[in-house]
Each structure stands twice: as C-alpha cells, then as structure tokens.
C-alpha cells in the first residue's frame, strides 16, 4: 500500500514493543509425519510452526499446504479465523514462516463448531434471513470472537435455523457480497473478520483449487454463519452510499500511518476485493475505517 521502508521498520518495532508476545516453547520438536497427532493442542503451536516451516523450506509450500490443509479445513474458525488469514498472507508473500504459522494455528487451535450438514436454501441472503428471523438481536457470551461463535453455534435456535446455499466456489462471491454489506451496516469487529476471511479463502482456493472441496467450503460457510449469529444476526438492510468516496491513494496513506493491524489488513482486503468484484462498498468501508482509526 505504499509504506516506505522506514515506516515498515517503525511499525515492526512498535509491534514488537507493544503487541508481540513471546513464543511459548512446546517442549519438544514435531516430525512432519506426526503433526496430525496434535490437532487441537494449543500448547504445540511453536513446535508445529517450526515443523511446517522446515517442511516448506525442504519441499516447497505446495506439498505442505496440500498435505496439511485438508486435515484441518473443517476447523477454519480457529483463533477467530486468524489461521486461515495468516496462511493466505503467507501464500501471497511466499513466506515459509508465515505459511508455517498459519497452518500451525489452524492445527493447534482447531475448532469443531459441531455444524453438520444442513437443509438447503436458495442463497446466502436467504440463509441469513432465516438466521435473522430466529436469532435477530440475540446476545452471546464467551471468550473473544471464537467463544461467542461457539456459544452461537450451540444454541438450539441456530441449529434449527441454519441452512446452506449450493456448496461450491460460487458461494464465496455471494458470501463476500453479504459480508461487506453487513460490515458497512454494523462496522462490527467480528464482521470485519468475516470480510477478511472470505478474502483469505479466495486466495487459498485460487492458488490451490483442489483444496476447495465441498467439505472445506461447507466448513467455511458454517463458521461464517456462526460469526453472523454471534453478533446478533442483524437483518441486512438496504445500502446507501455517499456520492463520492476518497481515492485509494488517500485511504492507503491513512492506513499506512495506523499501528492497528486490523485497519491495515481490512484496507488491504477491501482493495483486493474491489479489484476482484468491483463492489463500491469495499472502498467506502475502507475510507470510513481509516477515518475513525478502528473497527
């Protein structure tokens, strides 16, 4: 987005001093043939990350992602979607450490939301209407985004109301359109993660189309529904945009000055999705976000 080397260094140092947490040693190394034994073991993140990074350096990212992702694809809600998001950024940057960390997050923080096959419905919008009718205004408690998602997914009203549009790659575009409309309507932090997650899935499946299996897309859909429900399943409303939106150059300049990683990644996502879909809501949402400085 145009950040200078000096700004990147400044941001890295700020993050290191104010946000970064030291890695917790897992206590032992993990061999690439045993990673699957540690699915759901949060304390093994460090060892898993190192295992996948070394594997990528030895064999290339294509082999590692193809071997690991199918085994964790049903747990994409992991760490409030951050495993999938980090993996996608690692793929774009071709960074072995970030690819390894993304896969390690998906593995170590794996979350099964318990969403089985659901009744069919015509579209994403129709499915959200059903959830809104059943849960509109509901409040859920839990630790962080994922805690509230788990609470929503276990609610009998959610389990009765959830349905699925046709499962396939086309679902991503529908979900992208609904997610950015919902974010424009709510400016909600969880919904921001829905927007960035759909982009991350598009990056992953665009690079590795063989991973866009029905099970993987169904899991992503179920997690998106749980996220939507966790914020009260507000009905989608008609969108009204101002006649003029600041140009991307000004939006980028403001985002680059921010130390908020969510501002940075949401702005980047909105630009990528604007290029992909041409939806003006992305640019408007990014402009509003950088103006207020936070989601």
C-alpha positions as CSV (number, residue, x, y, z in Angstrom):
1,X,0.0,0.0,0.0
2,X,3.0,2.3,-0.4
3,X,4.6,2.2,3.0
4,X,8.2,3.2,3.0
5,X,11.0,1.0,4.3
6,X,11.3,3.4,7.2
7,X,7.6,3.1,8.1
8,X,7.7,-0.7,7.9
9,X,10.7,-0.7,10.3
10,X,8.9,1.7,12.6
11,X,5.8,-0.4,12.6
12,X,7.7,-3.6,13.2
13,X,9.5,-2.0,16.2
14,X,6.2,-0.6,17.6
15,X,4.5,-4.0,17.2
16,X,7.5,-5.8,18.8
17,X,7.4,-3.5,21.8
18,X,3.6,-3.1,22.3
19,X,1.8,-6.2,20.9
20,X,4.1,-9.1,20.3
21,X,4.0,-12.0,22.7
22,X,7.0,-14.3,23.3
23,X,6.6,-17.8,21.8
24,X,5.9,-20.5,24.3
25,X,8.2,-23.4,23.9
26,X,6.2,-26.5,23.2
27,X,8.8,-28.7,25.0
28,X,9.8,-30.8,22.0
29,X,10.1,-30.9,18.3
30,X,7.5,-32.5,16.0
31,X,8.3,-34.6,13.0
32,X,6.4,-33.9,9.8
33,X,4.8,-37.3,9.9
34,X,3.2,-36.8,13.3
35,X,1.7,-33.3,13.1
36,X,-1.8,-34.7,12.8
37,X,-1.5,-36.1,16.3
38,X,-1.5,-32.6,17.7
39,X,-4.7,-31.2,16.2
40,X,-6.4,-29.1,18.9
41,X,-3.4,-28.9,21.2
42,X,-2.8,-25.1,21.6
43,X,0.4,-25.6,23.5
44,X,2.0,-27.2,20.5
45,X,1.8,-24.2,18.3
46,X,5.5,-23.4,18.5
47,X,6.6,-26.9,17.6
48,X,4.0,-27.2,14.8
49,X,5.0,-23.8,13.3
50,X,8.7,-24.9,13.2
51,X,7.8,-28.3,11.8
52,X,5.8,-26.8,8.9
53,X,8.3,-24.0,8.2
54,X,11.2,-26.6,7.9
55,X,9.0,-28.7,5.7
56,X,8.2,-25.8,3.4
57,X,11.9,-25.0,3.2
58,X,12.7,-28.6,2.3
59,X,9.8,-29.5,0.0
60,X,8.1,-26.3,-1.0
61,X,4.8,-24.7,0.1
62,X,2.6,-26.6,-2.4
63,X,3.5,-30.0,-1.0
64,X,3.0,-28.9,2.6
65,X,-0.3,-27.0,2.2
66,X,-1.7,-29.8,0.1
67,X,-0.8,-32.3,2.8
68,X,-1.9,-30.4,5.8
69,X,-4.9,-28.2,4.9
70,X,-7.4,-31.0,4.2
71,X,-6.8,-32.3,7.7
72,X,-7.7,-29.0,9.3
73,X,-10.0,-27.5,6.8
74,X,-13.1,-28.2,8.9
75,X,-11.6,-26.1,11.7
76,X,-11.2,-22.8,9.9
77,X,-12.9,-21.0,12.8
78,X,-9.6,-21.5,14.6
79,X,-8.4,-18.4,16.6
80,X,-11.3,-16.3,15.1
81,X,-10.2,-17.2,11.6
82,X,-6.7,-16.0,12.0
83,X,-5.1,-19.3,11.0
84,X,-6.7,-19.1,7.5
85,X,-5.9,-15.4,7.2
86,X,-2.3,-15.8,8.2
87,X,-1.9,-18.7,5.8
88,X,-3.3,-16.7,2.9
89,X,-0.9,-13.8,3.6
90,X,2.0,-16.3,3.8
91,X,1.0,-17.7,0.4
92,X,0.8,-14.2,-1.1
93,X,4.2,-13.3,0.3
94,X,5.7,-16.7,-0.3
95,X,7.0,-16.7,3.3
96,X,7.8,-20.1,4.8
97,X,7.5,-18.8,8.3
98,X,4.0,-17.3,7.8
99,X,2.8,-20.3,5.9
100,X,4.0,-22.5,8.8
101,X,2.5,-20.3,11.4
102,X,-0.9,-20.2,9.6
103,X,-1.0,-23.9,9.3
104,X,0.1,-24.3,12.9
105,X,-2.7,-22.0,14.1
106,X,-5.3,-24.0,12.1
107,X,-3.9,-27.2,13.6
108,X,-3.2,-26.2,17.2
109,X,-6.3,-24.0,17.6
110,X,-8.6,-26.3,15.6
111,X,-12.3,-25.7,16.5
112,X,-15.1,-28.1,15.6
113,X,-18.3,-26.0,15.8
114,X,-20.4,-29.1,15.6
115,X,-22.3,-27.9,12.5
116,X,-23.3,-30.9,10.4
117,X,-25.0,-31.0,7.0
118,X,-27.8,-28.5,7.0
119,X,-31.1,-28.0,5.0
120,X,-30.7,-26.4,1.6
121,X,-31.7,-22.8,0.8
122,X,-31.5,-20.7,-2.3
123,X,-28.8,-18.2,-1.4
124,X,-26.6,-16.7,1.2
125,X,-29.1,-13.9,1.6
126,X,-31.9,-16.3,2.2
127,X,-29.9,-18.3,4.7
128,X,-29.1,-15.1,6.6
129,X,-32.7,-14.1,6.6
130,X,-33.6,-17.4,8.3
131,X,-30.9,-16.8,10.9
132,X,-32.0,-13.2,11.5
133,X,-35.6,-14.4,11.9
134,X,-34.6,-16.9,14.5
135,X,-31.8,-15.0,16.3
136,X,-32.1,-11.4,15.5
137,X,-30.9,-9.4,18.5
138,X,-29.6,-12.4,20.4
139,X,-26.6,-11.8,22.7
140,X,-23.9,-14.4,23.2
141,X,-21.1,-14.5,25.7
142,X,-17.7,-16.2,25.5
143,X,-14.0,-15.6,25.5
144,X,-13.2,-13.5,22.4
145,X,-14.7,-13.9,19.0
146,X,-14.4,-17.6,18.9
147,X,-16.0,-18.1,22.3
148,X,-19.1,-16.2,21.1
149,X,-19.1,-18.1,17.9
150,X,-19.1,-21.4,19.8
151,X,-21.9,-20.2,22.0
152,X,-24.0,-19.2,19.0
153,X,-23.3,-22.5,17.1
154,X,-24.5,-24.5,20.1
155,X,-27.7,-22.5,20.5
156,X,-30.8,-24.6,19.6
157,X,-32.3,-21.7,17.7
158,X,-29.2,-21.5,15.5
159,X,-29.1,-25.3,14.9
160,X,-32.7,-25.2,13.8
161,X,-32.4,-22.2,11.6
162,X,-29.1,-22.7,9.8
163,X,-29.3,-23.7,6.2
164,X,-26.9,-23.9,3.2
165,X,-26.9,-22.3,-0.2
166,X,-25.5,-24.5,-3.0
167,X,-22.0,-25.5,-1.9
168,X,-19.2,-24.6,-4.3
169,X,-16.7,-21.9,-5.3
170,X,-19.5,-19.5,-6.3
171,X,-20.6,-19.4,-2.7
172,X,-17.5,-17.3,-1.9
173,X,-18.6,-14.4,-4.1
174,X,-22.1,-14.4,-2.5
175,X,-20.6,-14.6,1.0
176,X,-18.2,-11.8,0.1
177,X,-21.1,-9.6,-1.0
178,X,-23.1,-10.3,2.1
179,X,-20.2,-9.8,4.5
180,X,-19.1,-6.4,3.2
181,X,-22.8,-5.2,3.2
182,X,-23.1,-6.4,6.8
183,X,-19.8,-4.7,7.7
184,X,-21.0,-1.4,6.1
185,X,-24.2,-1.7,8.1
186,X,-22.6,-2.6,11.5
187,X,-18.9,-1.7,11.5
188,X,-18.6,-4.7,13.8
189,X,-15.2,-6.2,14.7
190,X,-16.3,-9.8,14.2
191,X,-17.9,-8.9,10.8
192,X,-14.5,-7.4,9.8
193,X,-13.1,-10.8,10.3
194,X,-15.8,-12.3,8.1
195,X,-14.7,-10.0,5.3
196,X,-11.0,-10.7,5.7
197,X,-11.7,-14.4,6.0
198,X,-13.6,-14.7,2.7
199,X,-10.7,-12.9,1.0
200,X,-8.2,-15.3,2.6
201,X,-10.3,-18.3,1.4
202,X,-10.3,-16.9,-2.1
203,X,-6.5,-16.5,-2.0
204,X,-6.1,-20.1,-0.8
205,X,-8.6,-21.7,-3.2
206,X,-7.4,-19.5,-6.1
207,X,-3.8,-20.8,-5.6
208,X,-4.9,-24.4,-4.7
209,X,-8.3,-25.0,-6.4
210,X,-8.1,-28.7,-5.5
211,X,-8.5,-27.7,-1.8
212,X,-11.9,-26.1,-2.5
213,X,-13.7,-29.3,-1.6
214,X,-17.3,-29.3,-0.6
215,X,-16.3,-30.2,2.9
216,X,-13.9,-27.3,3.1
217,X,-16.4,-24.8,1.7
218,X,-19.2,-26.2,3.9
219,X,-17.0,-25.7,7.0
220,X,-16.2,-22.1,6.0
221,X,-19.9,-21.4,5.4
222,X,-20.8,-22.9,8.8
223,X,-18.2,-20.8,10.5
224,X,-19.4,-17.6,8.8
225,X,-23.0,-18.4,9.9
226,X,-21.8,-18.8,13.5
227,X,-19.9,-15.5,13.3
228,X,-23.0,-13.8,11.9
229,X,-25.2,-15.3,14.6
230,X,-22.7,-14.3,17.3
231,X,-23.2,-10.6,16.6
232,X,-27.0,-10.9,16.9
233,X,-27.8,-11.9,13.3
234,X,-28.9,-8.4,12.3
235,X,-31.1,-8.3,9.2
236,X,-29.3,-7.0,6.2
237,X,-30.6,-3.5,5.2
238,X,-30.5,-1.5,2.0
239,X,-27.2,0.1,1.3
240,X,-26.9,3.8,0.8
241,X,-23.5,5.2,-0.3
242,X,-22.3,8.8,-0.4
243,X,-21.9,10.1,-3.9
244,X,-18.1,10.5,-3.5
245,X,-15.6,8.2,-1.8
246,X,-11.9,9.2,-1.2
247,X,-9.5,7.7,-3.7
248,X,-7.4,4.7,-2.8
249,X,-4.3,6.8,-2.6
250,X,-5.7,8.8,0.4
251,X,-7.1,5.7,2.0
252,X,-3.8,3.9,1.7
253,X,-1.9,6.9,3.1
254,X,-4.1,6.9,6.2
255,X,-3.9,3.1,6.7
256,X,-0.1,3.1,6.4
257,X,0.0,5.6,9.3
258,X,-2.0,3.3,11.5
259,X,-0.5,1.0,14.1
260,X,-3.7,-1.0,14.2
261,X,-3.1,-4.3,12.3
262,X,-6.9,-4.7,11.7
263,X,-7.1,-1.3,10.0
264,X,-4.1,-2.3,7.8
265,X,-5.4,-5.8,6.8
266,X,-9.0,-4.6,6.3
267,X,-7.9,-1.8,4.0
268,X,-5.7,-4.2,2.0
269,X,-8.6,-6.7,1.8
270,X,-11.0,-4.1,0.7
271,X,-8.7,-3.1,-2.1
272,X,-8.1,-6.6,-3.3
273,X,-11.8,-7.4,-3.2
274,X,-12.6,-4.2,-5.1
275,X,-10.3,-5.3,-7.9
276,X,-12.0,-8.8,-7.8
277,X,-15.6,-7.8,-7.6
278,X,-15.9,-4.1,-8.4
279,X,-18.2,-3.6,-5.4
280,X,-18.0,0.1,-4.3
281,X,-18.9,-0.8,-0.7
282,X,-15.3,-2.0,-0.2
283,X,-13.8,1.3,-0.9
284,X,-16.4,3.2,1.1
285,X,-15.9,0.8,4.1
286,X,-12.1,1.2,3.9
287,X,-12.4,5.0,3.8
288,X,-14.7,5.1,6.8
289,X,-12.4,2.7,8.7
290,X,-9.3,4.7,8.3
291,X,-11.2,7.9,9.1
292,X,-12.2,6.6,12.6
293,X,-9.0,4.6,13.1
294,X,-10.6,1.4,14.4
295,X,-13.3,-1.0,13.6
